[in-house]
Amino acid sequence: MYIIKVKGKKKIPNYIQLRDDNFMLVGYFSFREGRPFRSLDKFGLSGKEKELEKLVEKMPFGKLQKLEI
């Protein structure tokens, strides 16, 4: 699975995209620092919220990278 952090504009918040190994969009959700992630169990990431939050905070915007948690 791959992850990319996308910068929002004005009223559109920043968001995270999750893509499979064929780069097809699996899901996306908005991201605001200090707010918890919701519904990660749909993507098989339940219980990994802390690790994902740390990863996303360090990630630059617009750079696709392999998700290894």
Buried (B, 14 or more C-beta within 10 A) or exposed (E): BBBBBBEEEEEEBBBBBBBEEEEEEBEEBBBEEEEEBEEBEEBEBEEBEEEBBEBBEEBEEEEEEEBEE
